[in-house]
Amino acid sequence: MPGRQLTEQELAVEPVDAARLLLGCVLESTTPEGVVGVRIVEVEAYRGFDDPASHCHRGKTPRNEVMFGPAGHLYVYFVYGMHFCCNVVSLTDGEPGAVLIRAGEVVKGSELAHIRRPSARGQAELAKGPARLTSVLGLDRTHNGVDLTSSKASVRLYAGDPVSDAEVVTGPRVGITVAMEVPWRYWLADSPAVSTFRKGAKRRPTTP
């Protein structure tokens, strides 16, 4: 069973801090087909106006308005004309920031996850990548803006077992053409569900 739900206050922090917090947490989705839960093992942080790789760099639009808060809501967008990606909104209301959920390990609803991802070659491949993760969770544009901190929401975010700094690795963000050197991608070193890109990786220093 997942732990307690995370709160808006816990997520109303800098995206890099929210990214670290989300590692090991469980994102759970309920649809008419059933429930699937994914343990988060890879994330990327994005700020707002001062982050040229962010969707909010040029200001608020109908597409990115969820990123402006409140924290703890789900930001879902469509890419390449075929995939959905999901983010957890951070920072305070009116100040844009979010964390892209890049990969996870299916910890609940494995049978349904395999039905949704029949091409997966094994358990670790089910949610290995942001599009695969949203696919196994059954997420689409209708989930944009869902409050992950509400017990009544169709998608919920739960605290997981603590993750030590020694387990966390950082490196450059993936699939962007600007601010590529910013090491705001975080992942769990020992998880087989993390995507294979490792260029420029470095271990996160242990907190004093």
Secondary structure, DSSP 8 states (H G I E B T S, - for coil): ----B--HHHHSS-HHHHHHHHTT-EEEEEETTEEEEEEEEEEEEE-STT-TTSTTTT---TTTGGGGS-TTBEEEEEETTTEEEEEEE-SSTTS--EEEEEEEEEEE-HHHHHHH-TT-SSGGGTTBSHHHHHHHHT--GGGTT-BTT-TTSSEEEE--S---GGGEEEE--SS-SSSTT---EEEETT-TTS-S--TT-EE-----
